[in-house]
Amino acid sequence: MMGPETRKVFIIHGKRTPFGKFGGSLGGLTPVELAVFATEALFQDAKIDPETLDQVIFANVIPSTPDTLYAGRHLALKTGMRVETPAMVVNRLCGSGIEALIMGARLIRNSEAEALLIAGAETLSMAPHLTYGARFGTKYGPLKSQDLLLDTLSDKHTQLAMGITAENLAQDYAISKDESDKYAYESHLKANQAYQANFIQPELTSVNGCFKDEHLRENVSLDDLKKLKPTFKKEGTVTAGSASGIVDGACAMVVASEEYVKKHKLTPLAEIIGGEVVGVDPSRMGIGPVPAIQLLLQKQKLKISDIDLFEINEAFSPQVIACQKALEIESSRLNIWGGAVALGHPLGATGVKITLTLARQLQTLKKTYGISSACIGGGQGIALLIKKV
């Protein structure tokens, strides 16, 4: 989608809230409120004047409160941007955050903007139950109430829960429950080790006394994970412990042109090189990162071996394992600070979060290239290539 144009785009800085567990300490805050916490911390840390930003792109999947429909605009107004600053909300399901970054980069490359706020947020604890048919009534029988959260986690076209698509990949790639449980354990282990090394804390801002990702289990054991029963299939591989955590949270990031960086004397985290989106078989939606990454590398004339680090969203353990096997990525280059199985997956915020984490990993470990990627319900994949500055 974005070729090797001459105009450079940089990730300046980013901050996120901790991810609160389902029904946890952040469950009473709207997506906009969560995004305000992340954005204000970002502006303060990076010393960015909100009045210098040209636009807001807000990633969100479930409009869990009425003001979420206005999320981008409300975020702009609540964080001190000019009244003239336009805003939008984008929804590409689990790829929404990366999509927002791709769109922002495109605006800058086309000289339609110099600097943008890219934010993503989700309050899954507030996902509403909807009553269909209430406006005009129903001739016979009760009105139907539907759980929008459950509907989001199922594809009505294929009539498949997202977990079943992961089970299909487990079958395709001969992934056992033991292998899936081990991956989940290692995700928690890596996240806990990253916390102990103080790698994760710098990207966080506390919210109402919440200082740490609440879904993360500090004392998780592999034996405990193995005892959990499969959720979607009797002899399946996906359990509550090897699926991404249902959480609440937000992440915000400023992306800008080289001219903006120089004018405001800023030090960027990374350069955005390019991004791609593809479609895949909906019944194997979790394999989406594979063709998206392959297309991205092909267009940028790079190979898998040229990429130092990957952040592939952990929708389900077997889904990430399938992508890892298909792309032949060593574990030492993949989700090195833990992923969504350990930390949680606040749909709209995830793509922004994993890209921020990736940019910080490149800086911390002095690596060059990184790719953030996600599978997308309904059968899509998205990937973004960044480079350390």
URUR-V936834 format. One record per pair of residues at least 4 apart in sequence whose C-alpha atoms are under 7 Angstrom apart, sorted by the first residue. I is the first residue (numbers start at 0). J is the second residue. If there is no record, write none. Layout:
# URUR-V936834
I&J  I&J
This chain:
# URUR-V936834
0&274  0&275  1&105  1&273  1&274  2&273  6&108  7&108  7&256  7&257  8&104  8&107  8&254  8&255  8&256  8&257  8&270  8&271  9&254  9&255  9&256  9&267  9&269  9&270  9&271  10&253  10&254  10&255  10&267  10&268  10&269  10&270  10&271  11&253  11&254  11&255  11&266  11&267  11&268  12&41  12&45  12&252  12&253  12&267  12&268  13&41  13&202  13&251  13&252  13&253  13&355  14&37  14&40  14&41  14&202  14&203  14&204  14&250  14&251  14&252  15&37  15&202  15&203  15&204  15&249  15&250  15&251  16&37  16&203  16&204  16&205  16&206  16&248  16&249  16&250  17&203  17&205  17&209  17&210  17&211  17&212  17&248  18&212  18&213  18&246  18&247  18&248  18&342  18&343  19&23  19&24  19&25  19&212  19&213  19&214  19&246  19&247  19&248  20&213  20&214  20&245  20&246  20&247  21&26  21&124  21&245  21&246  21&247  22&26  22&124  24&209  25&247  26&122  26&124  26&125  26&247  28&32  28&33  29&33  29&64  29&122  30&34  30&67  30&120  30&121  30&122  31&35  31&67  31&70  31&74  32&36  33&37  33&120  33&248  33&249  34&38  34&118  34&120  34&249  34&250  34&251  35&39  35&74  35&78  36&40  37&41  37&204  37&249  37&250  37&251  38&42  38&251  39&43  39&78  40&44  40&204  41&45  42&46  42&47  42&48  43&47  49&79  49&80  50&79  50&80  50&81  52&114  52&115  52&116  53&84  53&112  53&113  53&114  53&115  54&84  54&85  54&86  54&115  54&116  55&71  55&75  55&85  55&86  55&87  55&115  55&116  55&117  56&71  56&86  56&87  56&88  56&89  56&99  56&116  56&117  56&118  57&70  57&71  57&87  57&88  57&89  57&99  57&117  57&118  57&119  58&88  58&89  58&90  58&95  58&96  58&99  58&118  58&119  58&120  58&347  58&348  59&88  59&89  59&90  59&95  59&119  59&120  59&121  59&347  60&90  60&92  60&346  60&347  61&126  62&67  62&68  63&67  63&122  63&125  63&126  63&127  66&70  69&73  70&74  70&88  71&75  71&86  71&87  71&88  72&76  72&85  72&86  72&87  73&77  74&78  75&79  75&80  76&80  76&82  80&84  89&95  89&99  90&95  91&95  91&98  92&346  92&347  92&375  92&376  93&346  93&347  93&373  93&374  93&375  94&98  94&350  94&373  94&374  94&375  94&381  95&99  95&347  95&350  96&100  96&119  96&347  96&348  96&349  96&350  96&351  97&101  97&350  97&351  97&383  98&102  99&103  99&117  100&104  100&117  101&105  101&274  102&106  103&107  103&115  104&108  105&109  106&110  106&111  106&112  107&111  107&112  107&113  107&256  113&255  113&256  113&259  114&253  114&254  114&255  114&256  114&259  115&253  115&254  115&255  116&252  116&253  116&254  117&251  117&252  117&253  118&250  118&251  118&252  118&351  119&249  119&250  119&251  119&347  119&348  119&351  120&248  120&249  120&250  120&345  120&347  120&348  121&247  121&248  121&249  121&345  121&346  121&347  121&348  122&126  122&247  122&248  123&245  123&246  123&247  124&247  126&147  126&148  127&146  127&147  128&144  128&145  128&146  128&147  129&144  129&145  129&146  129&147  130&142  130&143  130&144  130&145  131&142  131&143  131&144  132&136  132&137  132&142  133&142  137&142  146&150  147&151  148&152  149&153  152&160  152&161  153&158  153&159  153&160  153&161  154&158  154&159  154&160  154&376  154&377  159&163  160&164  161&165  161&376  162&166  162&231  162&237  163&167  163&231  164&168  164&282  164&283  164&284  164&285  165&169  165&283  165&285  165&315  165&317  165&318  166&170  166&235  166&236  166&237  167&171  167&283  168&172  168&283  168&317  168&318  168&321  169&173  169&174  169&317  170&174  172&321  174&178  174&317  175&179  175&236  176&180  176&235  176&236  177&181  177&225  178&182  179&183  179&236  179&241  179&316  179&317  180&184  180&224  180&225  180&241  181&185  181&221  182&186  182&316  183&187  183&240  183&241  183&316  183&340  184&188  184&220  184&221  185&189  186&190  186&337  186&338  186&340  186&341  187&191  187&215  187&216  187&337  187&341  188&192  189&193  189&335  189&336  189&337  190&194  190&336  190&337  190&341  191&195  191&217  192&196  193&197  193&198  193&199  193&336  194&198  194&199  194&200  205&209  205&210  206&210  212&342  214&244  214&341  214&342  214&343  215&341  215&342  220&224  221&225  222&226  223&227  224&240  227&238  228&238  229&233  229&234  229&235  229&236  229&237  229&238  230&237  230&238  230&239  231&235  231&237  237&241  237&242  237&315  238&242  241&315  241&316  241&340  242&314  242&315  242&316  242&340  243&313  243&314  243&315  243&339  243&340  243&343  243&344  244&339  244&340  244&341  244&342  244&343  244&344  245&343  245&344  245&345  246&343  246&344  246&345  247&345  248&345  248&348  249&348  250&348  250&351  250&352  255&259  255&260  256&260  257&261  258&262  259&263  260&264  260&265  261&265  267&388  268&358  268&359  268&387  268&388  269&358  269&385  269&386  269&387  269&388  270&385  270&386  270&387  270&388  271&384  271&385  271&386  272&384  272&385  272&386  273&383  273&384  274&295  274&382  274&383  274&384  275&291  275&295  275&381  275&382  275&383  276&291  276&380  276&381  276&382  277&290  277&291  277&379  277&380  277&381  278&378  278&379  278&380  279&284  279&287  279&378  279&379  280&284  280&378  281&377  281&378  283&378  284&374  284&375  284&376  284&377  284&378  284&379  285&318  285&374  285&375  286&318  286&321  286&322  286&374  287&291  287&374  287&375  287&378  287&379  287&380  288&292  288&322  288&372  288&373  288&374  288&380  288&381  288&382  289&293  289&322  289&325  289&326  290&294  291&295  291&380  291&381  291&382  292&296  292&382  293&297  294&298  295&299  296&300  296&301  296&302  297&301  301&305  306&368  306&369  307&332  307&366  307&367  307&368  307&369  308&332  308&333  308&368  308&369  308&370  309&332  309&333  309&334  309&369  309&370  309&371  310&333  310&334  310&353  310&357  310&370  310&371  310&372  311&334  311&371  311&372  311&373  312&338  312&339  312&372  312&373  313&319  313&338  313&339  313&340  314&318  314&339  315&319  315&340  316&320  317&321  318&322  319&323  320&324  321&325  322&326  323&327  323&328  324&328  328&332  329&333  331&335  334&338  337&341  338&342  339&343  339&344  344&349  345&349  348&352  349&353  350&354  351&355  352&356  353&357  353&371  354&358  354&371  355&359  356&360  357&361  357&369  358&362  358&387  359&363  360&364  361&365  361&366  361&367  361&387  362&366  362&387  366&387  367&386  367&387  368&385  368&386  368&387  369&384  369&385  369&386  370&382  370&383  370&384  370&385  371&382  371&383  371&384  372&381  372&382  372&383  373&380  373&381  373&382  374&379  374&380  374&381  375&379  375&380
